[in-house]
Amino acid sequence: MSTTIELLVEGAGCQNCVDAIEGALNGSEGVESAKFDLESKTATIVGNRSVADLVSIIDEAGYDAAEK
């Protein structure tokens, strides 16, 4: 069953950052869709990955993520 998770992401400041975050998330198994809003610094992810997994994916992409 899919769930929607929102994460607060720090360290992103441009469209390249948005592309990197969305690319890392959307390229991960168990993620159906991921969108990152630069203005609110919020990543909205639909899928069946845990919060810890998603935070780790974003951290590996070079950004700091935490549950909102």
Buried (B, 14 or more C-beta within 10 A) or exposed (E): EEEEBEBEBEBBEEEEBBEBBBEBBBEBEEBEEBBBEBEEBBBBBBBEBEBEBBBBBBBEBEBEBEEB
